[in-house]
Amino acid sequence: MPAEPELLHGTCVALGRHAALLRGPSGSGKSDLALRFLFLARRGPVAQDAPGLVADDQVLVRNEEGRIIADPPESISGQMEVRGIGIVGTRPMTGVELILVVDLVHAAEVERMPEKGATADVLGVKLPLVRLAPFEHSAPIKLALALARARRT
């Protein structure tokens, strides 16, 4: 029997079938970072798999035999809020594996050499955790690097 999904506050982006959950309070830059991530050129860590949006602001997650699967809530599937523009359509992604959690913080709170092994618990599964400053110019590239690294572990 499939696990019941839980609704989490956050924005979920993916490279191929592997996703990252962006967490932070309202106005912290989740959608802004996701928008810039979606428009990364297909180079470096995004050379093989184009970036995609799973869900903006809310994401449904479920534990399937120790793997966290993410989907958009039906009411917002394929939609993203872009501040100053409004709601825009995106190609909906469903059934991706959540493999990384990203906490959005102020630049002064990002460690230069972060501790290895930091994790976040999502439905009883420990996932790698990184902290990023979402408004830095390099933030979408750092997100792609962290997601590519998490895919290899």
Secondary structure, 3 states (H helix, E strand, C coil): CCCCCEEEECEEEEECCEEEEEECCCCCCHHHHHHHHHCCCCCHHHCCCCEEEEECCEEEEEEECCEEEEECCHHHCCEEEECCCEEEECCCCCCEEEEEEEEECCHHHCCCCCCCCCEEEECCEEEEEEEECCCCCCHHHHHHHHHHHHHHC
